[in-house]
Amino acid sequence: MKKNNYIFGFLLLFIGVILILSNFGVIEIIWENLWPLFLLIPGIVFELSYFIYRKDAGLLVPGGILITYGLLFLINVIYGWRLMEDLWPIFPLGVAIGLLQLYLFGQREKGLLIPIGILGAISLFFLINNLFFINFGLLAGILLMVIGVWIIFKRAK
């Protein structure tokens, strides 16, 4: 029997026991707070599927995205949805994380670095701006200066 069948079987057994205990009032499940697990658990399954069998690195893209979004929604469920005003840049960051995993554990295709860099830079730029309340004009000016210096010295070589 495959290793995956055992894991899946134990997962279903665990969920069944939890549901029965909840039905008899032994534990209380607040479904309104647990729905992010429906993103988080499949993401973990995608990740484990790759790392157990090492066959298809493409599984890491949806795995990284689902885990990132699941954690984002779980944080918002726990601490309040007002955080989404500042944490929205995590959406493109989730895609960048999935693609970065594909690059690192896949065939290291150089073309993946372009969307990873663009999505990651934009996401981190706005996330830092939102979380640390940095003046957008100041941050944009610093970023443009760094890019300008990089272009000048790149051409000088």
MIKERO-790587 format. One line per 4 residues: number of its first residue (from 1); their letters; for each residue x, y, z of N, C-alpha, C. Coordinates in Angstrom, 1 decimal. Layout:
<pts>
NUM> a> X/Y/Z/X/Y/Z/X/Y/Z | ...
</pts>
This chain:
<pts>
1> mkkn> 0.8/-1.2/0.0/0.0/0.0/0.0/0.9/1.2/0.0 | 0.4/2.3/-0.7/1.2/3.5/-0.8/1.2/4.3/0.5 | 2.3/5.0/0.7/2.5/5.8/1.9/1.4/6.9/1.9 | 1.0/7.4/0.7/0.0/8.4/0.6/-1.4/7.9/1.1
5> nyif> -1.7/6.7/0.8/-3.0/6.1/1.3/-3.1/6.1/2.8 | -2.0/5.8/3.5/-2.0/5.8/4.9/-2.2/7.2/5.5 | -1.5/8.1/4.9/-1.6/9.5/5.4/-3.1/10.0/5.2 | -3.6/9.7/4.0/-5.0/10.1/3.7/-6.0/9.4/4.6
9> gfll> -5.8/8.1/4.8/-6.6/7.4/5.7/-6.6/7.9/7.2 | -5.4/8.2/7.7/-5.3/8.7/9.0/-5.9/10.1/9.1 | -5.8/10.9/8.1/-6.4/12.2/8.0/-7.9/12.1/8.1 | -8.5/11.3/7.3/-10.0/11.1/7.3/-10.4/10.5/8.7
13> lfig> -9.7/9.6/9.3/-10.0/9.1/10.6/-10.0/10.2/11.6 | -9.0/11.0/11.6/-8.8/12.1/12.6/-10.0/13.1/12.4 | -10.3/13.5/11.2/-11.4/14.4/11.0/-12.8/13.8/11.4 | -12.9/12.5/11.1/-14.2/11.8/11.6/-14.3/11.8/13.1
17> vili> -13.2/11.5/13.8/-13.2/11.5/15.3/-13.6/12.9/15.8 | -13.0/14.0/15.2/-13.2/15.3/15.6/-14.7/15.7/15.4 | -15.3/15.3/14.3/-16.7/15.6/14.0/-17.6/14.9/15.0 | -17.3/13.6/15.3/-18.1/12.9/16.2/-18.1/13.5/17.6
21> lsnf> -16.8/13.8/18.1/-16.7/14.5/19.4/-17.5/15.8/19.4 | -17.4/16.5/18.3/-18.2/17.8/18.2/-19.7/17.5/18.3 | -20.1/16.5/17.6/-21.6/16.2/17.6/-22.1/15.8/19.0 | -21.3/15.1/19.8/-21.7/14.8/21.2/-21.4/15.9/22.2
25> gvie> -20.9/17.0/21.8/-20.6/18.1/22.7/-19.4/18.0/23.5 | -18.5/17.1/23.2/-17.2/16.9/23.9/-16.3/18.1/23.6 | -16.3/18.5/22.3/-15.5/19.7/21.9/-16.4/20.6/21.1 | -16.1/21.8/21.1/-16.9/22.8/20.3/-16.1/23.3/19.1
29> iiwe> -16.7/23.2/18.0/-16.1/23.6/16.7/-16.9/24.9/16.3 | -16.2/26.0/16.1/-16.8/27.2/15.6/-16.4/27.3/14.1 | -17.3/26.8/13.2/-17.0/26.7/11.8/-16.6/28.0/11.2 | -17.2/29.1/11.7/-16.9/30.5/11.2/-15.4/30.8/11.3
33> nlwp> -14.7/30.2/12.2/-13.3/30.5/12.5/-12.4/29.5/11.8 | -12.9/28.4/11.3/-12.1/27.3/10.8/-12.0/27.2/9.3 | -12.8/28.0/8.6/-12.9/27.9/7.2/-11.5/28.1/6.5 | -10.6/28.9/7.0/-9.3/29.0/6.3/-8.5/27.7/6.2
37> lfll> -8.9/26.8/7.1/-8.2/25.5/7.0/-8.5/24.7/5.7 | -9.7/25.1/5.1/-10.0/24.5/3.8/-9.1/25.0/2.7 | -8.3/26.0/2.9/-7.2/26.4/2.0/-5.9/25.9/2.5 | -5.7/26.0/3.8/-4.4/25.6/4.4/-4.1/24.1/4.3
41> ipgi> -5.1/23.3/4.5/-4.8/21.8/4.5/-4.5/21.3/3.1 | -5.3/21.7/2.0/-4.9/21.3/0.7/-3.5/21.8/0.3 | -3.2/23.0/0.7/-1.8/23.6/0.4/-0.8/22.7/1.1 | -1.0/22.3/2.3/0.0/21.4/3.0/0.1/20.1/2.2
45> vfel> -1.1/19.6/1.8/-1.1/18.3/1.0/-0.3/18.4/-0.3 | -0.4/19.5/-1.0/0.4/19.8/-2.2/1.9/19.7/-1.9 | 2.2/20.5/-0.8/3.6/20.6/-0.4/4.2/19.2/-0.1 | 3.4/18.5/0.8/3.9/17.1/1.2/4.0/16.2/0.0
49> syfi> 3.0/16.3/-0.9/3.0/15.4/-2.1/4.3/15.6/-2.9 | 4.8/16.8/-3.0/6.1/17.0/-3.7/7.2/16.4/-2.8 | 7.3/16.8/-1.6/8.5/16.5/-0.8/8.5/15.0/-0.4 | 7.4/14.3/-0.5/7.5/12.8/-0.2/7.9/12.1/-1.5
53> yrkd> 7.4/12.5/-2.6/7.6/11.7/-3.8/8.7/12.3/-4.8 | 8.9/13.6/-4.6/9.9/14.4/-5.4/9.7/14.2/-6.9 | 8.4/14.2/-7.4/8.2/13.9/-8.8/7.8/15.2/-9.6 | 6.9/16.0/-9.1/6.4/17.1/-9.9/6.5/18.4/-9.1
57> agll> 7.5/19.2/-9.4/7.7/20.5/-8.6/6.6/21.5/-8.9 | 5.7/21.2/-9.9/4.6/22.1/-10.2/3.6/22.1/-9.0 | 3.6/21.0/-8.2/2.7/21.0/-7.0/3.0/22.0/-6.0 | 4.2/22.6/-6.0/4.6/23.6/-5.1/4.0/24.9/-5.3
61> vpgg> 3.6/25.2/-6.6/3.0/26.5/-6.9/1.6/26.6/-6.2 | 0.6/25.7/-6.4/-0.6/25.9/-5.7/-0.4/25.7/-4.2 | 0.5/24.8/-3.8/0.8/24.6/-2.4/1.2/25.9/-1.7 | 2.2/26.6/-2.3/2.6/27.9/-1.7/1.5/28.9/-1.7
65> ilit> 0.8/29.0/-2.7/-0.3/30.0/-2.8/-1.4/29.7/-1.8 | -1.8/28.4/-1.7/-2.9/28.1/-0.7/-2.4/28.2/0.7 | -1.2/27.9/1.0/-0.7/28.0/2.4/-0.6/29.5/2.7 | -0.1/30.3/1.8/0.0/31.8/2.1/-1.4/32.4/2.3
69> ygll> -2.4/32.1/1.4/-3.7/32.6/1.6/-4.4/32.1/2.8 | -4.2/30.8/3.1/-4.8/30.2/4.3/-4.3/30.8/5.5 | -3.0/31.1/5.6/-2.5/31.8/6.8/-3.0/33.2/6.9 | -3.0/33.9/5.8/-3.5/35.3/5.8/-5.0/35.3/6.3
73> flin> -5.8/34.4/5.8/-7.2/34.4/6.2/-7.4/34.0/7.7 | -6.5/33.1/8.1/-6.6/32.6/9.5/-6.2/33.7/10.4 | -5.2/34.5/10.1/-4.8/35.7/10.9/-5.9/36.7/10.9 | -6.6/36.9/9.8/-7.7/37.9/9.8/-8.9/37.4/10.6
77> viyg> -9.1/36.1/10.6/-10.2/35.5/11.3/-9.9/35.7/12.8 | -8.7/35.4/13.2/-8.3/35.5/14.6/-8.3/37.0/15.1 | -7.6/37.8/14.4/-7.3/39.2/14.9/-8.3/40.3/14.3 | -9.1/39.9/13.4/-10.1/40.9/12.8/-9.8/41.2/11.4
81> wrlm> -10.8/41.5/10.6/-10.7/41.7/9.2/-10.2/43.1/8.9 | -10.1/44.0/9.9/-9.5/45.3/9.6/-8.1/45.2/9.2 | -7.4/44.1/9.5/-6.0/43.9/9.1/-5.8/43.8/7.6 | -6.9/43.4/6.9/-6.8/43.2/5.5/-6.5/44.5/4.8
85> edlw> -6.8/45.7/5.4/-6.4/47.0/4.9/-4.9/47.1/4.7 | -4.2/46.5/5.6/-2.7/46.6/5.5/-2.1/45.4/4.9 | -2.7/44.2/5.0/-2.1/42.9/4.6/-2.5/42.5/3.1 | -3.2/43.4/2.4/-3.6/43.0/1.0/-2.4/42.7/0.1
89> pifp> -1.2/43.2/0.3/-0.1/42.9/-0.6/0.3/41.4/-0.5 | -0.2/40.7/0.5/0.2/39.3/0.6/-0.4/38.5/-0.5 | -1.5/39.0/-1.2/-2.1/38.2/-2.3/-1.1/38.0/-3.4 | -0.5/39.1/-4.0/0.5/38.8/-5.0/1.8/38.1/-4.5
93> lgva> 2.1/38.3/-3.2/3.2/37.7/-2.6/3.0/36.1/-2.5 | 1.8/35.7/-2.3/1.5/34.3/-2.3/1.9/33.6/-3.7 | 1.6/34.3/-4.8/1.9/33.8/-6.1/3.5/33.8/-6.2 | 4.1/34.8/-5.8/5.6/34.9/-5.8/6.2/33.7/-5.0
97> igll> 5.6/33.4/-3.9/6.2/32.3/-3.0/6.0/31.0/-3.8 | 4.8/30.8/-4.4/4.6/29.5/-5.1/5.6/29.4/-6.3 | 5.8/30.5/-7.0/6.7/30.4/-8.1/8.2/30.3/-7.7 | 8.5/30.9/-6.5/9.9/30.8/-6.0/10.2/29.3/-5.6
101> qlyl> 9.2/28.7/-5.0/9.4/27.2/-4.7/9.6/26.4/-6.0 | 8.8/26.7/-7.0/9.0/26.0/-8.3/10.4/26.2/-8.8 | 10.9/27.5/-8.7/12.2/27.8/-9.2/13.3/27.0/-8.4 | 13.2/27.1/-7.0/14.2/26.5/-6.2/14.2/24.9/-6.3
105> fgqr> 13.0/24.3/-6.4/13.0/22.9/-6.3/12.7/22.2/-7.7 | 12.5/23.1/-8.7/12.3/22.6/-10.1/13.6/22.6/-10.8 | 13.5/22.9/-12.1/14.6/22.9/-13.0/15.3/24.2/-13.1 | 15.1/25.1/-12.2/15.7/26.5/-12.1/15.7/27.2/-13.4
109> ekgl> 14.5/27.3/-14.0/14.3/28.1/-15.2/14.4/29.6/-14.9 | 15.3/30.2/-15.6/15.6/31.6/-15.4/14.4/32.5/-15.6 | 13.6/32.1/-16.5/12.4/32.9/-16.8/11.4/33.1/-15.7 | 11.5/32.2/-14.7/10.6/32.3/-13.5/11.1/33.5/-12.6
113> lipi> 12.3/33.9/-12.7/12.8/34.9/-11.8/12.2/36.3/-12.1 | 11.7/36.5/-13.3/11.1/37.8/-13.7/9.8/38.0/-13.0 | 8.8/37.1/-13.1/7.6/37.3/-12.3/7.8/37.2/-10.8 | 8.7/36.3/-10.4/9.0/36.3/-8.9/9.5/37.6/-8.4
117> gilg> 10.4/38.2/-9.2/11.0/39.5/-8.8/10.0/40.6/-8.8 | 9.2/40.7/-9.9/8.2/41.7/-10.0/7.1/41.6/-8.9 | 6.5/40.4/-8.8/5.5/40.2/-7.8/6.0/40.4/-6.4 | 7.2/39.8/-6.1/7.8/39.9/-4.8/8.2/41.4/-4.4
121> aisl> 8.7/42.1/-5.3/9.1/43.5/-5.1/7.9/44.4/-4.8 | 6.9/44.2/-5.7/5.7/45.1/-5.5/5.0/44.7/-4.2 | 4.9/43.4/-3.9/4.3/43.0/-2.7/5.0/43.5/-1.4 | 6.3/43.3/-1.4/7.1/43.7/-0.2/7.1/45.2/-0.1
125> ffli> 7.2/45.9/-1.2/7.2/47.4/-1.2/5.9/47.9/-0.5 | 4.7/47.4/-0.9/3.5/47.9/-0.4/3.3/47.3/1.1 | 3.7/46.1/1.3/3.6/45.6/2.7/4.4/46.3/3.7 | 5.7/46.7/3.3/6.5/47.5/4.2/5.9/48.9/4.4
129> nnlf> 5.4/49.4/3.3/4.8/50.7/3.4/3.6/50.7/4.3 | 2.8/49.7/4.2/1.5/49.6/5.0/1.8/49.3/6.5 | 2.8/48.4/6.7/3.0/48.0/8.1/3.9/49.0/8.9 | 4.8/49.7/8.3/5.7/50.6/9.0/5.3/52.0/8.8
133> finf> 4.2/52.3/8.0/3.7/53.6/7.8/4.8/54.6/7.3 | 5.6/54.1/6.3/6.6/54.9/5.7/5.9/55.8/4.7 | 6.3/57.0/4.5/5.8/57.9/3.5/6.0/57.3/2.1 | 5.0/57.1/1.4/5.1/56.5/0.0/6.0/57.3/-0.9
137> glla> 6.0/58.6/-0.8/6.8/59.4/-1.7/8.3/59.2/-1.4 | 8.6/59.1/-0.1/10.0/58.9/0.4/10.5/57.5/0.0 | 9.6/56.5/0.2/10.0/55.1/-0.2/10.1/54.9/-1.7 | 9.2/55.6/-2.5/9.3/55.5/-3.9/10.6/56.2/-4.4
141> gill> 10.9/57.3/-3.8/12.1/58.1/-4.2/13.4/57.3/-3.9 | 13.5/56.6/-2.7/14.6/55.8/-2.4/14.7/54.6/-3.4 | 13.6/54.0/-3.7/13.6/52.9/-4.6/14.1/53.3/-6.0 | 13.6/54.4/-6.5/14.0/54.9/-7.8/15.5/55.2/-7.8
145> mvig> 16.0/55.8/-6.7/17.4/56.1/-6.6/18.3/54.8/-6.7 | 17.9/53.8/-5.9/18.6/52.5/-5.9/18.6/51.9/-7.3 | 17.5/51.9/-8.0/17.4/51.4/-9.3/18.3/52.2/-10.3 | 18.2/53.5/-10.2/19.1/54.3/-11.0/20.6/54.1/-10.8
149> vwii> 21.0/54.0/-9.6/22.4/53.7/-9.3/22.8/52.3/-9.8 | 21.9/51.3/-9.7/22.1/50.0/-10.2/22.3/50.0/-11.7 | 21.4/50.7/-12.4/21.5/50.8/-13.9/22.8/51.5/-14.3 | 23.2/52.6/-13.6/24.5/53.3/-14.0/25.7/52.4/-13.8
153> fkra> 25.8/51.7/-12.7/26.9/50.8/-12.4/26.9/49.6/-13.3 | 25.7/49.1/-13.7/25.6/47.9/-14.5/26.1/48.3/-15.9 | 25.8/49.5/-16.4/26.3/49.9/-17.7/27.8/50.2/-17.7 | 28.3/50.6/-16.6/29.7/51.0/-16.5/30.6/49.8/-16.6
157> k> 30.1/48.6/-16.2/30.9/47.4/-16.4/31.0/47.1/-17.8
</pts>
